[in-house]
Amino acid sequence: MKRGRAATGIEGLDGLIEGGLQEQKAYLVCGEPGTGKTTLCLQFLLKGLGQGEPGVYVTIDEKPSHLIEDAQAMGWDLAAYLDRKELIILDASPYFTNVRLGKEHELDVRQIVTDLGKHVKSLGARRLVIDPIAPLIFKEESHAGIMEYIRSLIFSIEDNLGCTTLLTSHMLSGSERMSRFGVEEFIVSGIVLLRIVRAQNRYIRTLFVRKMRGTAVDLIEYSFDIIRTRGIVLRQAV
């Protein structure tokens, strides 16, 4: 069965990926600090909200109030969506307290997805952001064990939540590694790589669709600007 497409809201991107992301699949947005990962995720949710598609934003490294303030700085007012319960911003940091204190050894995939599912169902959410994905992975096992855990987590999200999902991943400056464990990128349905590169005497931000299953894409890196009220706007091939 051919899947529908979820428009990303990123000016210039949807035309490069056959109209958007395949619905109900999970995608990795990776990049160094300051490359625009959170901005891209907010645009993705706002595009859906504008089309009547509720969304859930799970923030792990940032307080919800800070995320709302960041959105306001971009000219995006999330208050109305929050008030109408079309958008939920979940602070997931308390979720990991027992693990960090040593009371539990790991997070349970089924419990994570069940808890997320309750919020998704109550909202009728169609779009989901988890920013970032790495803290959901506490496994101290072999590479094969970690890979199986990540596979179970991502596949459970895709199979049970019915959302088109963005998962962010932090890259260390100067690193080519796109995820913390080096396996997330093999499981997801697509990868959008954001970078900051030097171009002559200045630095520019770039976007590269590294992977997109079921979609014909050109392997071209595009420069982009982040513009108030518009967010990420693709410019030209680098």
Backbone bond lengths (Angstrom), bond angles and torsions (degrees), N, CA, C in turn:
res aa  C-N    CA-C-N  psi(-1)  N-CA   C-N-CA  omega(-1)  CA-C   N-CA-C  phi
1 M - - - 1.453 - - 1.531 109.46 -
2 K 1.303 116.24 129.44 1.459 120.52 -179.44 1.518 109.95 -75.33
3 R 1.334 115.62 130.86 1.459 121.04 -178.98 1.519 111.02 -84.81
4 G 1.348 114.49 151.73 1.443 119.31 173.09 1.516 110.49 -74.33
5 R 1.318 116.07 175.29 1.460 121.49 -178.75 1.525 110.03 -117.30
6 A 1.319 115.34 139.31 1.458 121.92 176.27 1.520 108.46 -103.39
7 A 1.326 116.26 113.24 1.462 120.44 179.37 1.525 109.35 -61.69
8 T 1.336 117.09 138.83 1.459 120.84 -175.72 1.525 113.25 -83.71
9 G 1.337 116.77 -24.13 1.457 119.38 -174.66 1.513 113.20 84.08
10 I 1.330 117.72 -1.77 1.464 122.53 178.78 1.523 108.66 -87.72
11 E 1.328 116.52 115.75 1.465 120.46 -177.78 1.527 110.66 -60.81
12 G 1.332 115.13 122.07 1.453 121.04 178.48 1.511 114.93 95.34
13 L 1.350 117.83 -11.99 1.470 119.42 -175.92 1.513 113.63 -88.67
14 D 1.332 117.80 -44.28 1.461 119.56 -173.06 1.526 113.01 -59.88
15 G 1.335 116.42 -32.74 1.461 119.37 177.69 1.517 113.15 -66.28
16 L 1.321 116.51 -19.36 1.468 121.27 -179.67 1.519 112.30 -88.53
17 I 1.346 117.07 -15.31 1.466 120.64 -175.04 1.533 111.44 -126.45
18 E 1.320 115.07 38.41 1.467 122.51 173.24 1.530 112.59 59.75
19 G 1.322 115.69 35.98 1.456 119.98 173.13 1.509 115.86 101.54
20 G 1.321 117.74 -9.42 1.464 119.96 178.89 1.513 112.53 145.32
21 L 1.308 115.64 -168.43 1.460 122.53 179.85 1.521 110.32 -84.80
22 Q 1.317 116.99 145.84 1.460 119.69 175.69 1.527 108.95 -64.34
23 E 1.312 115.96 130.28 1.456 120.64 -177.25 1.529 112.08 -63.59
24 Q 1.334 114.73 146.91 1.464 124.12 176.14 1.521 113.12 64.90
25 K 1.330 116.50 24.50 1.455 121.99 173.94 1.524 109.47 -115.58
26 A 1.332 116.63 162.34 1.464 121.91 -178.60 1.528 110.14 -108.30
27 Y 1.328 114.74 138.40 1.468 121.73 -177.11 1.522 110.37 -130.17
28 L 1.329 115.33 146.47 1.456 121.92 -179.68 1.526 109.60 -102.04
29 V 1.331 115.59 127.73 1.468 122.12 173.75 1.520 106.39 -110.61
30 C 1.326 117.54 110.42 1.453 119.40 -173.91 1.522 111.21 -121.92
31 G 1.326 115.50 150.70 1.451 120.08 179.97 1.514 111.96 173.04
32 E 1.316 115.18 164.62 1.454 121.75 177.07 1.535 109.73 -70.92
33 P 1.340 117.69 167.32 1.468 120.20 174.32 1.530 110.72 -57.60
34 G 1.336 115.93 138.20 1.456 120.70 177.02 1.501 115.87 85.54
35 T 1.332 117.44 5.17 1.468 119.59 -178.25 1.518 113.30 -86.14
36 G 1.349 118.30 -14.67 1.465 120.01 176.72 1.508 115.74 109.70
37 K 1.337 118.01 20.26 1.463 120.70 -177.72 1.530 112.20 -61.67
38 T 1.330 116.07 -48.30 1.463 119.43 -179.32 1.519 111.24 -65.93
39 T 1.317 116.91 -39.05 1.467 120.67 177.37 1.518 110.60 -59.22
40 L 1.327 116.74 -45.52 1.469 120.90 179.40 1.522 110.47 -60.87
41 C 1.331 116.66 -43.27 1.463 120.05 -179.27 1.524 111.80 -64.52
42 L 1.326 116.83 -41.50 1.461 120.16 177.87 1.521 111.09 -63.31
43 Q 1.340 116.65 -42.08 1.472 119.72 177.92 1.523 111.02 -60.14
44 F 1.314 115.63 -41.68 1.458 121.47 179.96 1.531 110.51 -60.20
45 L 1.330 116.59 -45.76 1.459 119.76 179.09 1.525 111.79 -68.29
46 L 1.330 116.54 -41.79 1.468 120.04 -179.53 1.528 111.60 -64.32
47 K 1.319 117.06 -35.64 1.472 120.25 176.32 1.521 109.74 -61.39
48 G 1.329 115.75 -44.75 1.455 119.27 178.13 1.519 112.49 -64.58
49 L 1.322 117.05 -43.45 1.469 121.18 179.50 1.526 110.99 -60.05
50 G 1.331 116.06 -37.90 1.459 120.34 178.15 1.516 112.81 -67.26
51 Q 1.330 116.23 -18.14 1.470 121.82 179.45 1.534 111.58 -105.46
52 G 1.333 115.77 12.37 1.457 119.19 179.27 1.510 114.44 78.99
53 E 1.345 117.12 23.41 1.459 121.70 -179.91 1.529 109.04 -109.69
54 P 1.337 118.91 103.66 1.465 121.43 179.73 1.530 111.57 -59.64
55 G 1.337 115.80 157.56 1.451 120.03 -177.03 1.516 113.14 -141.50
56 V 1.329 115.27 157.26 1.460 123.48 176.91 1.520 108.30 -123.77
57 Y 1.330 116.13 129.31 1.466 121.76 176.70 1.524 107.81 -114.98
58 V 1.317 116.88 115.07 1.463 122.30 177.35 1.524 107.27 -98.51
59 T 1.322 116.30 111.27 1.456 120.74 -179.48 1.523 109.20 -106.57
60 I 1.313 116.07 132.34 1.452 120.96 -174.48 1.533 111.36 -114.52
61 D 1.308 117.00 -40.90 1.468 121.16 -177.59 1.526 113.33 -94.69
62 E 1.332 117.36 -5.95 1.457 120.57 -175.28 1.525 109.61 -135.89
63 K 1.326 117.69 141.19 1.455 121.14 177.76 1.527 110.23 -69.29
64 P 1.335 118.04 145.47 1.461 120.40 177.78 1.527 113.16 -53.68
65 S 1.329 116.74 -38.72 1.468 119.31 -179.76 1.525 111.30 -63.06
66 H 1.329 116.59 -36.76 1.461 119.93 177.87 1.524 111.37 -67.89
67 L 1.328 115.63 -37.81 1.463 119.84 178.32 1.524 110.26 -64.31
68 I 1.318 116.85 -41.77 1.471 121.27 177.91 1.518 110.50 -62.99
69 E 1.340 116.84 -40.66 1.463 121.08 178.27 1.529 111.16 -65.37
70 D 1.319 116.83 -41.01 1.468 120.52 177.61 1.527 110.66 -61.22
71 A 1.332 115.95 -41.30 1.464 120.23 178.61 1.524 110.60 -64.23
72 Q 1.328 116.81 -41.93 1.460 120.72 178.43 1.523 111.02 -61.50
73 A 1.323 116.70 -38.20 1.464 120.55 178.82 1.529 111.23 -63.11
74 M 1.332 115.95 -26.31 1.467 120.73 177.18 1.533 111.47 -87.20
75 G 1.334 117.33 -2.74 1.459 120.64 -178.31 1.512 113.30 88.47
76 W 1.338 116.16 17.37 1.461 120.98 -179.36 1.525 109.28 -110.40
77 D 1.313 116.67 117.51 1.461 122.12 -179.62 1.521 109.04 -97.31
78 L 1.316 116.24 110.50 1.463 120.57 -178.14 1.518 112.70 -88.16
79 A 1.340 117.00 -9.69 1.469 121.11 -171.56 1.525 112.61 -57.05
80 A 1.317 117.30 -44.99 1.467 120.08 -176.68 1.526 111.03 -62.79
81 Y 1.317 116.71 -40.67 1.466 120.25 178.94 1.523 110.93 -66.60
82 L 1.332 116.35 -39.25 1.460 120.53 178.16 1.524 110.53 -66.16
83 D 1.330 116.90 -42.61 1.469 121.36 -179.54 1.524 111.73 -63.82
84 R 1.330 115.90 -37.21 1.471 120.18 -179.39 1.525 112.29 -84.55
85 K 1.337 115.74 1.35 1.469 121.80 -179.60 1.523 111.97 58.00
86 E 1.321 114.15 37.82 1.460 120.49 171.31 1.526 110.41 -95.12
87 L 1.318 115.06 -14.06 1.467 122.27 -179.76 1.525 108.73 -138.64
88 I 1.333 115.67 135.97 1.457 122.26 172.79 1.521 108.18 -123.17
89 I 1.332 116.26 132.89 1.461 121.03 172.38 1.519 107.04 -111.24
90 L 1.329 116.33 115.82 1.454 122.04 -176.22 1.519 110.33 -102.20
91 D 1.319 115.86 128.20 1.461 121.26 172.92 1.522 107.07 -88.55
92 A 1.320 116.29 107.04 1.466 120.29 -174.31 1.517 113.33 -89.79
93 S 1.340 118.10 -4.49 1.467 119.05 -174.78 1.528 113.38 -59.63
94 P 1.359 120.21 -40.22 1.468 118.72 178.31 1.528 113.16 -63.40
95 Y 1.326 116.16 -21.84 1.459 121.64 -178.28 1.526 111.38 -61.76
96 F 1.362 115.57 -26.66 1.458 120.21 -175.00 1.524 113.07 -98.53
97 T 1.342 117.02 4.10 1.452 120.30 -173.77 1.524 112.09 -58.04
98 N 1.320 117.96 -48.25 1.458 120.74 -177.54 1.515 112.55 -63.10
99 V 1.340 115.64 -35.37 1.464 118.65 178.39 1.516 110.11 -68.11
100 R 1.336 116.03 -45.38 1.461 119.95 -178.16 1.523 111.78 -66.50
101 L 1.343 117.01 -30.72 1.461 120.36 178.81 1.525 112.32 -84.97
102 G 1.333 115.93 -2.40 1.456 119.76 177.72 1.512 114.52 83.98
103 K 1.342 117.77 7.86 1.462 120.50 179.31 1.523 111.72 -75.54
104 E 1.325 115.67 -25.74 1.459 121.31 174.85 1.520 107.53 -131.61
105 H 1.321 115.95 150.45 1.456 119.71 -176.01 1.525 112.89 -87.74
106 E 1.310 116.54 -24.29 1.454 118.83 -175.89 1.524 110.53 -161.22
107 L 1.315 115.06 167.56 1.460 121.02 174.39 1.519 108.90 -91.25
108 D 1.301 115.81 147.47 1.459 121.49 -178.64 1.519 109.97 -98.32
109 V 1.333 116.73 123.28 1.462 121.80 -178.35 1.518 110.84 -55.03
110 R 1.321 116.26 -47.32 1.465 119.99 -176.73 1.525 111.53 -62.44
111 Q 1.345 116.54 -39.24 1.462 119.62 -179.97 1.514 111.44 -68.16
112 I 1.346 116.68 -41.27 1.462 121.11 178.00 1.526 110.14 -58.35
113 V 1.333 115.73 -50.62 1.460 120.11 -176.30 1.524 110.58 -68.49
114 T 1.329 117.60 -36.65 1.467 120.67 177.65 1.520 110.69 -62.75
115 D 1.337 116.83 -46.12 1.458 120.46 -179.97 1.528 111.41 -63.82
116 L 1.317 116.20 -43.89 1.469 119.54 176.94 1.523 110.41 -62.46
117 G 1.329 115.07 -39.92 1.455 119.74 -178.45 1.521 113.24 -60.15
118 K 1.323 116.80 -34.51 1.460 120.44 178.56 1.527 110.92 -62.84
119 H 1.326 116.49 -43.22 1.461 120.15 179.44 1.526 111.02 -69.87
120 V 1.333 115.38 -41.32 1.463 119.83 179.78 1.521 110.24 -61.53
121 K 1.333 116.81 -44.53 1.463 121.01 -178.79 1.519 111.66 -66.76
122 S 1.343 117.29 -42.82 1.467 120.05 -177.82 1.522 111.43 -63.20
123 L 1.327 115.34 -29.40 1.462 120.39 -177.18 1.522 112.28 -94.86
124 G 1.339 115.89 -20.27 1.466 119.60 -170.01 1.516 110.47 69.20
125 A 1.345 116.08 35.03 1.466 121.44 -172.79 1.525 112.35 -65.80
126 R 1.315 114.44 143.11 1.463 121.85 176.46 1.530 111.79 -113.34
127 R 1.350 115.24 -16.22 1.462 120.13 -178.37 1.523 109.79 -131.49
128 L 1.340 115.02 142.65 1.455 121.57 -176.47 1.524 109.42 -138.08
129 V 1.328 116.02 137.44 1.465 122.13 173.73 1.521 108.26 -124.72
130 I 1.334 117.05 132.58 1.460 122.39 171.65 1.521 106.89 -120.39
131 D 1.325 116.30 114.41 1.466 121.65 -169.71 1.526 110.42 -129.64
132 P 1.352 117.74 102.20 1.468 130.48 -3.52 1.537 110.86 -99.20
133 I 1.339 116.44 177.04 1.448 121.72 -177.07 1.526 112.54 -84.81
134 A 1.339 119.08 -29.18 1.463 122.12 -170.88 1.530 114.97 -55.77
135 P 1.358 119.75 -41.22 1.469 118.29 -178.81 1.527 114.49 -63.33
136 L 1.324 117.56 -16.09 1.465 119.45 176.62 1.523 111.87 -75.03
137 I 1.336 116.21 -5.37 1.461 120.69 -174.60 1.522 108.49 -115.56
138 F 1.354 116.59 102.99 1.455 120.93 -179.31 1.525 111.68 -111.04
139 K 1.276 116.95 10.41 1.450 120.25 -175.42 1.529 111.31 -64.21
140 E 1.297 116.33 131.87 1.465 121.60 172.78 1.519 106.83 -114.73
141 E 1.314 113.97 71.63 1.455 119.34 -175.83 1.514 109.56 -130.42
142 S 1.314 115.09 -167.66 1.451 120.55 176.30 1.519 109.54 -70.35
143 H 1.324 115.68 166.94 1.465 120.53 177.07 1.526 110.21 -56.18
144 A 1.335 116.64 -41.20 1.464 120.52 -179.49 1.526 110.53 -64.45
145 G 1.347 117.67 -38.39 1.456 121.24 179.51 1.514 112.17 -66.82
146 I 1.333 116.09 -41.71 1.461 120.63 178.43 1.523 110.03 -65.45
147 M 1.326 116.58 -42.75 1.459 120.27 -179.35 1.528 110.96 -61.50
148 E 1.337 116.37 -41.00 1.461 119.86 -179.77 1.531 110.34 -67.39
149 Y 1.336 117.57 -38.35 1.458 121.38 177.75 1.527 110.41 -62.59
150 I 1.334 116.59 -47.40 1.464 120.65 -178.94 1.527 110.32 -64.89
151 R 1.327 116.44 -40.08 1.467 119.91 177.94 1.527 109.91 -60.53
152 S 1.330 116.83 -45.29 1.458 120.59 -179.80 1.526 111.15 -62.79
153 L 1.337 116.28 -41.18 1.458 120.53 -178.74 1.523 111.11 -63.89
154 I 1.324 116.66 -51.44 1.471 120.57 -175.68 1.524 111.00 -69.00
155 F 1.328 117.23 -42.41 1.458 119.42 179.15 1.529 111.15 -65.68
156 S 1.325 117.57 -35.84 1.460 120.19 178.05 1.519 110.95 -65.72
157 I 1.332 116.35 -39.59 1.465 120.40 176.52 1.524 109.98 -61.61
158 E 1.331 116.40 -46.11 1.467 120.06 -178.67 1.527 111.69 -66.10
159 D 1.328 116.39 -41.88 1.467 120.26 -172.21 1.528 113.69 -80.69
160 N 1.341 117.06 -27.00 1.459 119.19 -169.44 1.527 115.51 -112.16
161 L 1.320 118.22 -21.02 1.456 119.21 -173.85 1.526 113.67 -97.64
162 G 1.321 117.59 -21.15 1.467 120.07 177.40 1.518 113.69 67.81
163 C 1.332 116.83 24.02 1.469 120.96 -178.97 1.525 110.85 -113.57
164 T 1.319 115.23 151.87 1.458 120.40 164.58 1.521 105.31 -83.86
165 T 1.348 116.48 125.58 1.456 120.84 -165.61 1.517 112.60 -122.64
166 L 1.332 115.63 135.45 1.456 122.27 171.29 1.518 108.72 -109.25
167 L 1.322 116.33 129.24 1.458 123.73 175.92 1.522 107.39 -116.61
168 T 1.320 117.87 126.29 1.458 118.36 179.99 1.522 110.51 -96.07
169 S 1.325 114.09 153.75 1.457 121.12 -179.77 1.520 108.71 -139.94
170 H 1.341 116.19 128.61 1.459 121.03 178.58 1.531 110.15 -81.49
171 M 1.315 115.86 134.34 1.460 121.56 172.12 1.516 109.06 -108.33
172 L 1.326 116.45 139.95 1.455 120.42 174.84 1.522 109.58 -72.06
173 S 1.313 116.68 143.55 1.471 121.00 -179.80 1.533 109.71 -56.30
174 G 1.326 114.84 127.69 1.458 120.90 178.66 1.509 114.64 84.60
175 S 1.346 117.34 -3.78 1.460 120.56 -178.51 1.522 111.26 -89.93
176 E 1.311 116.02 149.24 1.464 121.48 174.35 1.527 111.03 -96.47
177 R 1.309 117.12 -4.18 1.458 121.11 -177.69 1.523 109.10 -78.58
178 M 1.324 117.01 124.66 1.456 121.56 -171.37 1.520 114.10 -89.36
179 S 1.324 117.90 -9.84 1.455 120.43 -179.89 1.522 109.36 -149.96
180 R 1.317 115.21 162.51 1.458 120.18 -175.28 1.515 112.67 -63.04
181 F 1.335 116.59 -40.50 1.444 120.02 -174.18 1.529 113.33 -102.43
182 G 1.330 116.54 -6.38 1.454 119.94 175.89 1.509 114.94 74.72
183 V 1.346 116.75 10.73 1.469 119.11 179.91 1.528 112.57 -123.92
184 E 1.353 117.07 -19.92 1.459 120.14 -177.49 1.525 111.85 -55.56
185 E 1.339 116.03 -38.80 1.459 119.58 -175.75 1.524 113.39 -66.70
186 F 1.336 117.63 -20.00 1.460 120.32 178.62 1.526 111.97 -81.79
187 I 1.339 116.87 -21.23 1.460 121.15 -174.19 1.525 112.10 -92.30
188 V 1.326 117.28 -37.23 1.461 120.67 -175.38 1.526 111.55 -69.64
189 S 1.338 115.04 163.88 1.469 120.55 -178.10 1.523 113.06 -83.16
190 G 1.338 116.39 -14.33 1.461 118.37 179.70 1.517 110.98 -166.54
191 I 1.337 115.60 160.22 1.460 121.62 179.91 1.519 108.99 -133.73
192 V 1.331 115.64 128.12 1.457 121.68 171.34 1.527 106.63 -112.09
193 L 1.315 116.14 117.51 1.459 122.48 -175.65 1.532 109.86 -102.80
194 L 1.326 115.87 121.93 1.462 121.65 177.77 1.527 108.30 -107.24
195 R 1.331 116.21 136.15 1.472 119.98 -178.19 1.521 111.06 -138.10
196 I 1.323 115.64 162.11 1.460 122.91 166.92 1.517 106.53 -116.61
197 V 1.339 116.25 118.94 1.465 120.50 -175.77 1.525 110.09 -125.39
198 R 1.319 114.97 154.59 1.455 120.35 178.27 1.518 109.22 -86.96
199 A 1.305 117.04 128.34 1.469 122.54 177.32 1.521 107.43 -125.97
200 Q 1.316 115.56 103.16 1.464 122.63 -174.66 1.531 109.24 58.58
201 N 1.327 118.98 -114.36 1.463 121.01 -175.28 1.530 113.72 -103.07
202 R 1.330 116.67 18.79 1.462 119.15 179.97 1.522 110.44 -144.80
203 Y 1.313 114.85 168.22 1.459 120.81 177.38 1.530 109.26 -107.96
204 I 1.318 115.00 142.41 1.460 120.31 178.44 1.526 109.46 -131.06
205 R 1.319 114.96 154.28 1.465 120.34 173.54 1.524 108.63 -90.98
206 T 1.335 115.93 142.99 1.462 120.02 179.58 1.524 110.50 -133.48
207 L 1.334 114.38 155.05 1.466 122.90 177.21 1.514 108.72 -126.36
208 F 1.330 115.24 133.67 1.463 121.32 -178.87 1.521 108.74 -136.34
209 V 1.332 117.00 122.72 1.468 121.08 175.68 1.525 106.70 -81.87
210 R 1.306 115.23 97.18 1.465 121.67 -173.25 1.530 111.45 -76.08
211 K 1.338 115.87 -31.33 1.468 120.95 -175.43 1.511 108.55 -155.78
212 M 1.331 117.47 140.90 1.460 120.90 178.36 1.529 107.68 -159.18
213 R 1.316 116.22 94.21 1.465 120.21 -177.55 1.516 111.03 -62.42
214 G 1.336 115.26 142.28 1.451 120.63 177.55 1.508 114.11 69.18
215 T 1.334 116.77 16.11 1.461 121.14 -175.97 1.523 109.44 -139.35
216 A 1.326 115.97 132.43 1.466 120.38 176.56 1.529 108.13 -83.89
217 V 1.332 116.49 115.60 1.463 120.55 -179.56 1.525 110.13 -128.40
218 D 1.323 115.29 147.29 1.462 120.80 173.95 1.523 108.55 -87.73
219 L 1.324 116.34 139.55 1.459 120.84 -179.65 1.529 109.26 -83.60
220 I 1.334 113.55 73.77 1.467 121.05 -178.10 1.519 108.78 -125.26
221 E 1.324 116.07 135.11 1.455 122.09 178.05 1.529 108.80 -95.83
222 Y 1.336 115.87 131.84 1.459 120.85 -176.51 1.527 110.45 -115.12
223 S 1.306 116.16 139.30 1.455 119.86 171.51 1.523 108.41 -77.11
224 F 1.329 116.13 155.28 1.453 119.00 177.17 1.521 110.66 -148.81
225 D 1.332 114.16 158.51 1.458 122.21 173.80 1.517 108.64 -112.55
226 I 1.332 116.29 155.15 1.458 121.67 170.71 1.517 106.41 -109.48
227 I 1.338 115.91 114.50 1.459 122.63 -172.10 1.524 109.46 -117.90
228 R 1.303 115.95 134.77 1.469 121.09 179.97 1.532 110.57 -54.26
229 T 1.280 117.02 135.56 1.469 130.04 -177.50 1.533 112.88 72.23
230 R 1.321 118.54 -22.53 1.460 121.12 -179.38 1.528 112.95 -102.76
231 G 1.326 116.48 -24.77 1.459 119.86 -179.69 1.511 111.38 75.61
232 I 1.342 115.13 -140.68 1.467 121.56 -178.97 1.522 109.86 -73.89
233 V 1.328 115.89 128.78 1.459 122.26 177.67 1.528 107.71 -129.34
234 L 1.323 116.80 115.27 1.464 120.51 179.74 1.521 110.13 -68.50
235 R 1.323 115.11 143.64 1.454 120.50 -178.87 1.516 111.90 -113.24
236 Q 1.294 118.38 -86.97 1.456 120.86 -173.22 1.510 111.15 -138.50
237 A 1.328 115.55 161.28 1.446 120.86 177.45 1.527 109.87 -65.10
238 V 1.319 115.63 140.68 1.465 120.59 -179.87 1.512 109.13 -84.72
